[in-house]
Each structure stands twice: as C-alpha cells, then as structure tokens.
C-alpha cells in the first residue's frame, strides 16, 4: 500500500480493502523494513519511462490540453480511464472528428533535446491506436506523420498494412514543424516529402509518439551492482549476440528495456531467457570459472583499496586478517578476491602500488621469464 495515496493512512476512515479481502492479507499496522538476504543471482528489470514531451515546445504539449502522448491516449481509451473508454477531447470533453499522430518525438533526434536511438515501439503502438480509433469511431479522420515506418517482427508489417488499406489511416511521410491553436482547433504545420509540398492540417487532437528512455533508477542500480552502462544509460550486455541477457558482472542478468528499447514479445522472450540462465546457474553444485583470475599476496598488500576501485566486476573486497610476516604476527587489512566474480581483466595488477596483485598464470615473474627466454 502506498501511504501517500491511501485514504486510510490520511484520514483513518476508509479501510475498504481490509474489509473486502477474503484472505485477510491487509495489515495497516505493518511498517517498512529492510530485509538482508544472500542471493545467487540478480535479474535487472528496471523498465523505462517516456521522455518529457514538454522539451519540444513546437508541438505545444505544455500549453494545449488536446496535445497528448501515446501513453496518455492509451489511458483515455481504456475502459478504466477517466472517460470510461469514450474518446473525448481533454479540453472540452467533446468527441474529436480528426486526430493527428506525430512519430519520433524525441527519437532519432540529433539536436540534443531527445535521444539518438530509435525507440522501436512507437510505429506499432501508433498503428494499434489508429486502428482502434477507426474501428470504434469510423467518423474520425486519422493522420500519421512519420519519418520511416519501422515494423520488424512476425506479422508486424502486415499489421501496419491493415491500418493503411483496411482502416484508411492517412500516413504522411514527413516531419511536423509546428503545432498551434487557432479558432478552437489545433493546426499542424508539416511537410509531405513524397509530394514535396507543405501541409497545414486542422485537427482536434494531436498524439505525440514520445521516445522511451531508461528509468532514472537504472544508473543507481547499475552502480550498486557494478554493471556497465552505455551513453544512453542502458545496461550493457556481456556480448550482443552470444550473451544478450548477461551482464559482464557474473550473476547479474538483464531483462526488458533496461538493456535497450524493445516491445512486449521481445521483453517476454528475454525475461524467459534470463530466468533460464538463473536456473542453470543455481542448479549447479559447482561452477566452472576462468583459471586466470587475480590473487593477492597478503604479505605485500597494504590495504590501499586502489584495486577495489578499478575492478569492474566487484570481485575485490577487504578483510582484517592475522598475518605472520617473518615471525611477526599482526592483524592487517588485506585484499580478498572472489574468484567466482573475477574475469581476469588484470586492471587491479596495473594499479596496485605495492605489487601485491597478480594474475594466476600471468604473474610478473612468469611474463619476465618468457621475455628473457625470447631474448636469448
């Protein structure tokens, strides 16, 4: 229960959920608690959020209530939505006669305001919304301004063709330069690249297919789990083709849009693959790891934490150990390497100022011996 929205927490006079719950699972006296557990694997599924459409003032999203995003249109057309599933203009609650969709708002944007990548889901969601509107309200004209129609997937292109051929959705290849309000209507000023002419449309509603971006918590979670992220804050997979659901950090798996833009079928398949990877990992009594892992010479380690800071896999920690140094017994803070997490990158051996870190099989002595043998 979210106490910020629950009436019972605010006034103490509701409690309907507690009365109607047959399982008696509602307990208003419970408090938030922090639970510490040990887990063998973690699946990152931090999701996404739509980009802020108010950054694009040319579409009048902040000033015109009849300019909505795709997600807001989805809510308006939902039976559980504010209008009970009836499509009405947000401004005056009247039935719209014309709706214009604008694709790639914030996607494939090189101006710096949006995202440089394709959000992948917009073309199909727009086709779906257009078909639903034309099916339920045949009197409504639907126009779609697009840069490219990208519909990769089984029967996806056929779905788009149905919107054009069966439902008479007007697809216009071109971009919209401006949306403004005039005499109670919205005016869409754009261009038709095929006809090579400027278009000015009077419409009742404008729907913006906004870009999607990783949830803001993704970067924080990635830092916590020592997972790599790219320039767009998507989590980087270990290998885009051979290990698409695994993070470079052992035991961390990826699912959904946290790894990159994707639709529901692809998200479901990736989630199933991540679950299978986790089961395969936890079902084993022993794990096979790379033998070329780092190890620390406890007599040389001075506990400076330099290696811990540069380890990209979170494999290095520090413990207080009783060390016998030439007959002198003392407690020191020394480096400990988790060999199940270490991938043998060698970053720690480079930064260690005391020379305590080495790679098994590639120690400094072994490498120098090879150099000496070659030079003879």
MIDREN-796689 format. One record per residue (C-alpha): residue in three letters; x, y, z. Coordinates in steps of 0.1 Angstrom, whole numbers, plus 5000, padded with zeros to 4 digits. Layout:
ALAXYZ;...
//
This chain:
UNK500050005000;UNK501350344991;UNK500650565021;UNK500950885000;UNK497650794982;UNK495850565007;UNK492850745023;UNK493050525054;UNK496650645061;UNK495551005057;UNK492251005075;UNK491850665091;UNK488250645079;UNK488450415049;UNK489850055052;UNK487549915025;UNK490349695011;UNK490849535046;UNK487149465049;UNK486749305015;UNK489949105014;UNK488848745019;UNK492448625026;UNK492848885054;UNK496048995039;UNK495749365046;UNK497549495077;UNK497749865082;UNK500049825112;UNK502949695091;UNK505949915088;UNK508649935061;UNK511549705070;UNK514949645054;UNK515549275047;UNK519049155042;UNK519448825022;UNK522048655002;UNK521148574966;UNK522948374939;UNK521748584910;UNK520048914903;UNK517849004872;UNK517849374864;UNK514449484851;UNK514349854858;UNK512049934829;UNK511650264812;UNK509750594812;UNK508550824783;UNK510751124776;UNK509451464788;UNK507451594758;UNK507551954772;UNK511151974759;UNK509652014724;UNK507752344726;UNK507052344688;UNK504352084695;UNK502552294722;UNK502352004746;UNK502752224776;UNK500152484765;UNK497452284747;UNK495552014766;UNK494451844734;UNK498051764726;UNK498751434744;UNK501351154744;UNK500750794732;UNK500650674768;UNK498050934777;UNK495950834747;UNK496150474759;UNK494750584793;UNK492050794777;UNK490850494756;UNK490950244784;UNK487650144800;UNK489150214834;UNK490350554823;UNK488950894833;UNK486350894804;UNK485250534808;UNK486850434775;UNK485050704755;UNK487450914733;UNK486851274743;UNK489051584739;UNK490651674772;UNK489852044768;UNK486052044764;UNK485051674767;UNK483651674731;UNK484151404705;UNK487051474682;UNK486551454644;UNK490251454634;UNK493351314652;UNK496951364640;UNK499751134652;UNK503351264652;UNK506051004652;UNK509651004665;UNK509151284691;UNK512451274708;UNK513650964690;UNK516450974664;UNK517051324675;UNK520451484668;UNK519651824682;UNK520551714718;UNK517051754732;UNK516051394726;UNK517551054721;UNK519750954691;UNK518350594690;UNK515050464676;UNK512550374704;UNK511350074684;UNK507850054699;UNK506350374685;UNK505350264650;UNK503449964662;UNK501750144690;UNK500650424667;UNK499250174642;UNK497350004670;UNK495850324683;UNK494950444648;UNK493150114641;UNK491350114674;UNK490050474668;UNK488950404632;UNK487250074643;UNK485350234671;UNK484850574656;UNK484650544618;UNK483850924615;UNK487251024629;UNK489951114604;UNK493350984614;UNK496651124600;UNK500150994608;UNK503251194602;UNK506250964601;UNK509950964591;UNK510250594585;UNK507850314593;UNK509850054612;UNK507849734618;UNK510349444621;UNK508849134636;UNK506448854627;UNK503348994610;UNK504249344621;UNK504449484586;UNK501149314578;UNK499649484608;UNK500749824595;UNK499449754561;UNK496049674576;UNK495950014592;UNK496650174558;UNK494549954535;UNK491549844557;UNK491150134581;UNK492150414557;UNK494650564581;UNK496450854562;UNK500150804566;UNK502251114555;UNK505951074551;UNK507351394565;UNK508051584597;UNK505951834616;UNK507552174622;UNK504852334644;UNK501552274662;UNK499552574674;UNK495952654684;UNK493752874662;UNK489952934664;UNK489352644688;UNK491252394666;UNK494852274665;UNK496852354634;UNK499552104624;UNK502152254600;UNK504251994583;UNK505651874551;UNK504951584527;UNK508251464514;UNK506751244487;UNK504551514472;UNK507251774480;UNK504752024494;UNK503952194527;UNK500852064546;UNK498652254570;UNK496052034588;UNK493252144611;UNK492851874637;UNK491051834670;UNK493751624688;UNK497451564684;UNK499151254697;UNK502951254702;UNK504750924699;UNK507351014725;UNK510750844729;UNK511350604757;UNK514450614780;UNK515750404809;UNK514250464843;UNK516250714863;UNK516950444889;UNK518850234863;UNK522150424867;UNK521950404905;UNK521250024904;UNK523949974878;UNK526550144901;UNK525349934930;UNK525749614911;UNK528949724892;UNK527049674859;UNK528249854828;UNK526050124811;UNK526350294778;UNK526050664769;UNK522250634769;UNK522050484804;UNK521150134791;UNK522749844808;UNK525449684786;UNK525249314779;UNK528349084781;UNK528049014743;UNK525349154720;UNK524948824701;UNK526448534722;UNK525448664757;UNK522548904752;UNK520948864786;UNK524048854807;UNK525949144823;UNK529749144822;UNK529449104860;UNK528948744869;UNK525548664884;UNK523848984870;UNK521348924842;UNK519249164821;UNK515649174811;UNK513449424793;UNK514149784783;UNK516949824809;UNK519149674782;UNK517649864752;UNK514349964736;UNK512149664729;UNK508549564726;UNK506449324747;UNK507248994728;UNK510949064728;UNK510849164765;UNK508948844774;UNK511448624755;UNK514448794771;UNK512848754806;UNK512448384799;UNK516048354787;UNK517248544818;UNK515248314841;UNK516648004823;UNK520148144828;UNK519548194865;UNK518047844869;UNK521047694851;UNK523447884874;UNK521747794907;UNK521147434898;UNK524847354898;UNK526747244929;UNK530047374914;UNK530847644890;UNK533447644863;UNK535447974862;UNK538348114843;UNK541547994859;UNK543348314850;UNK542048524880;UNK543648774902;UNK545148684936;UNK546748894963;UNK550048844981;UNK548948925017;UNK552448995028;UNK552849275002;UNK549249425004;UNK549049755023;UNK545249785021;UNK545150095000;UNK541849994981;UNK543250104947;UNK542449764932;UNK538949764946;UNK538150104930;UNK539149994895;UNK537649644895;UNK534749654870;UNK533249324883;UNK533049394920;UNK535249094927;UNK537649264952;UNK536949324989;UNK539049385020;UNK539249185053;UNK541149215085;UNK543448915087;UNK546048785111;UNK549348785091;UNK552548615100;UNK555248835085;UNK558748685091;UNK557748565126;UNK555848885134;UNK552048825139;UNK549849125133;UNK546349205121;UNK546249375087;UNK543649505063;UNK544349295031;UNK542749234997;UNK540548934991;UNK539548834955;UNK536248654948;UNK537348414921;UNK533748344910;UNK533348704901;UNK536848784888;UNK537148774850;UNK540948814848;UNK540949154832;UNK544149254850;UNK543149614859;UNK544049554895;UNK547549434888;UNK548349754870;UNK547250004897;UNK548549804927;UNK551350034941;UNK552849764963;UNK552849494936;UNK550749264956;UNK548249184928;UNK549048924901;UNK547148714876;UNK547348334880;UNK549348204851;UNK550348554841;UNK552348674870;UNK555048934866;UNK557748674872;UNK556248444846;UNK555948724820;UNK559548834826;UNK560748474823;UNK559048454789;UNK560748784778;UNK564148654790;UNK563648324771;UNK562748514739;UNK565648744741;UNK568248474744;
//
